[in-house]
Amino acid sequence: MFSWLKRIFSGSEISDTTNEATRKETIASSSTHSPSLHTQHAFLNDKEKLERYGQSRSHKKDDARWVLPGEKVTAHGLEIADGMVYVGNFLTAAPNGGWNADTPAPCLIRPSLKVASGVPQTNLDLGYWPSYTDITPNQRLTYLLWLASGKSDTSYPMGYPFLYFYGLDAEISQKGCTSG
């Protein structure tokens, strides 16, 4: 079933099954199109980022704070009694730098983002690799209610616990794990 994996790890070569005409057509078509605005700005420097987006990594500060276990925090009127979450405007997804250093950490509860009101829809799946920044206002409401209820309701889709686990992982990664 996974014979191609075995070949990759065994060092034997894998034959190219791509049709020669298809390969030539793909190469020709990719070079005939003029470069788009998107590809021209794939690697923006800090000056270009400032001009285009109004900020760059050098101007973003990790202002988020880790809410200690047992410490209460209120987000959009919902009290999270047992802490263990990040709250703030920015926490980098890449603490050691890298391509996503300007991206907020998926676990970060950002008070500046809109949260729906009313009854949460607990059947809304978050998809693969959820991020608090990228989910909908209703999903944010559902997540905050799940946190405020003590995180024990197993009827919520798995994406909600994963957002929470991302925060635990970020805290352990940044501070290290100590026995105690």
Residue pairs with C-beta under 8 A, 6 or more apart in sequence:
4 14
7 13
7 14
8 14
41 48
41 52
44 52
46 56
46 57
46 58
49 55
49 56
49 57
49 102
50 56
50 59
56 102
57 92
57 101
57 102
60 90
60 92
60 102
61 90
62 88
62 90
62 91
62 92
63 88
63 89
63 90
63 91
64 86
64 87
64 88
64 89
64 90
64 91
64 105
64 108
65 86
65 87
65 88
66 84
66 85
66 86
66 171
67 73
67 80
67 83
67 84
67 85
67 86
67 87
68 83
68 84
69 82
69 83
69 84
70 82
70 83
71 83
72 79
72 80
72 81
72 83
73 79
73 80
73 83
73 85
73 87
74 80
75 87
75 109
75 111
75 144
76 111
76 115
76 140
76 141
76 144
78 144
78 145
78 147
78 148
79 148
80 144
80 147
80 148
81 148
81 150
82 150
82 151
84 164
84 167
84 168
84 171
85 107
85 109
85 147
85 164
85 167
86 105
86 107
86 108
86 109
86 167
86 170
86 171
87 108
87 109
87 110
87 111
88 108
88 109
88 110
88 111
89 110
89 111
89 112
90 104
90 108
91 104
91 105
91 107
91 108
91 170
92 100
92 101
92 102
92 103
92 104
92 105
93 100
93 101
93 103
93 104
93 105
93 106
94 100
94 101
94 103
95 170
95 173
95 174
104 110
104 131
104 132
104 133
105 166
105 167
105 170
106 129
106 130
106 131
106 132
106 133
106 163
106 166
107 132
107 163
107 164
107 166
107 167
107 169
107 170
108 132
108 133
108 167
109 132
109 144
110 132
110 133
113 132
113 133
113 137
113 140
114 137
114 140
115 137
115 140
115 141
115 144
116 136
116 137
116 138
116 140
116 141
117 141
118 141
120 138
120 141
120 142
120 145
121 138
121 142
122 142
122 153
122 155
122 156
122 157
123 157
124 136
124 138
124 139
124 142
124 157
125 157
125 159
126 135
126 139
126 157
126 159
126 160
126 162
126 163
127 159
130 159
130 162
130 163
131 163
132 140
132 143
132 163
135 143
142 156
142 160
143 160
143 163
146 153
146 156
146 160
147 164
151 161
151 164
